Amino acid sequence: MVQQYQSPVRVYKHPFELIMAAYVRRFPNCPLIPIFVDSEVVKEEHSDDGATVFIERRCKVEADAPRLFKRMAGVDYLYFIHKNTLDRRERALHIEVVNETFSNRVIVHEICNYTVHPENEEWTCFEQTASLDIKSFFGFENAAEKLAMKQYANSIKKGKEIIEYYLKELEDEGVTHVPRWSPPQAPPPTASPTDLPAGSPDGQSNILALPWADKLDADYIRRYLGDLTPLQESCLIRLRQWLQETHKGKIPKDQHVLRFLRARDFNLEKAREILCQSLSWRKQHQVDFLLDSWERPQLLHDYYTGGWHHHDKDGCPLYILRLGQMDTKGLVRALGEESLLRQVLSINEEGLRRCEENTRVFGRPISCWTCLVDLEGLNMRHLWRPGVKALLRIIEVVEANYPETLGCLLILRAPRVFPVLWTLVSPFIDENTRKKFLVYAANDYQGPGGLVDYIDREVIPDFLGGDCLCEIPEGGMVPKSLYRTAEALESEELRLWTDTIYKTASVFKGAPHELLIEISEPSSVITWDFDVCKGDVIFNIYHSRRAPQPPKRDVQGAHGSIVSPATNNMQLIDRSWILGQDYSMVETALTCKEGESVQGSHVTRWPGFYILQWRFHCSPACSTSSLPRVDDVLASLQVSSHKCKVMFYTEVLGSEDFRGSMTSLESSHSGFSQLSAATTTSSQSQSSSTVSR
């Protein structure tokens, strides 16, 4: 497996020329890096005007590895080829490093760039990317990979220290300014072949491919996200870049992306999977709009015994829940699960907002909150089965979409019945989250190691023996006259799981999903917004003057298998229809990869029937299969790789409502998330489709 590293942007508040004067002092060896034994220049070229300098060095590095590794490899030193291309005219230095030792077994490739800060020409930026691919290493590939990555991470930390060390050395020598390069009075008519573009010799460097506004610098990470190791920084930057490529800038805030990485111990693939699932959930169920438009029922104001209360000693927002005083059965019977779920989601959204606010107020990163749960009054009534079931479903949603938002959970005055409740609930709570639970029985919280270790005395609530007035409802029993009937509760479906403007469809090999849209007026605009949740699909739009037969839904009950109601597959185009005679293609086919978001529009030219089709995309070898469509569907039920899934929304706009351009399908309610820090816009012409790759 190839290990990759991508650094944040490190900013030196010194001019480029002064940084270069400090940089060259690290050769031929550097006392701050003991394992860097020596280096020799093997090639040096200068352009005729002196603007470009190319230097190739052979660097000797001590093999800092266990003796067993050294004996097995038969070497004490490793050699690397270090190439520098300095462009004084553009004020840029490009560095490329590859390994010479074990080059047939291990591939090390590093690229670094020093450039002028785009917003302040007196500052210098540094970026670094590297890859390590161990193809074979005497049967110890995994151990060698871990050792190499550990040593590389340590050397990254020293990188900035080295430059600052030599800057201080220059200052002590009285050198605080180096003049910029200026061209000679009579430059030659032709340039040397070594006069390469700065930062991109041979077109190989893509370190600066992203716009400056889309990059993270090291100072920002330290100020707003906290102290991360170099490899953790790399995971954050690479996941963020992937989101920018696939969601066209509509990415969550960095703090939220970091939470998902922490929830999976910075395993990039696992974090990306759960983050994409959460973003689809927010988009599919319109969570942001739901919370903005939702008004808390008066019952929650009166009987929900929870609320925000100052902050803990670390500056984390503090939420207090008097669960023992809450009539959970009464709230479920009177409101149903959906209102309680909305209440919990609103608490989590408010928690995210308060964390951002406290980060600004206290001047340090605050990414989680503290929850204090008072269990005085908890009894068997709280173990009412439907109530526990509702709690478990809520925990499941919160765990999946708000990971690493809980810093500490203090459970006070736990009664004897608490172990029963804990046994029911704990299996549904992530192991890392369970470690954050602290339980105090009776009045144990009042002594040393109790509440005062986490909360300042002046903000301890009055009902816990403190002097601070806590404006949280007292709770009490919900009047039974407000209960809804059992039939009403049983028939209620949680709309947050089932009711959405987005629909889902399954696409099988040989069985596309097709959607019919009837247009009565020319120049009407068909808009679409869909996500490819699984597999790769081909998206087509067809027009026909003939009305298709009633759609054939792919429900496999007739074949003895059970299909979930969420599985939706419709086919409208009759197999006897001929393309070009019975129907025609009005848009170029678009291939969409798994994880992509696609938005677009088509201005219709004729009335009639338009068919939007999502078709399974397979390799050329697969596309030559001659299996009938029904057989393909049956076969696809046995092979999960022959199934795709899309989540889509479509809307038809009248020509008078179409303004000539669309911004992220604004008119079709295609909101992404309030977690998005930025939204890109795209102008779309008469027929267009935008793929977020």
Disulfide bonds with the S-S distance in Angstrom:
none
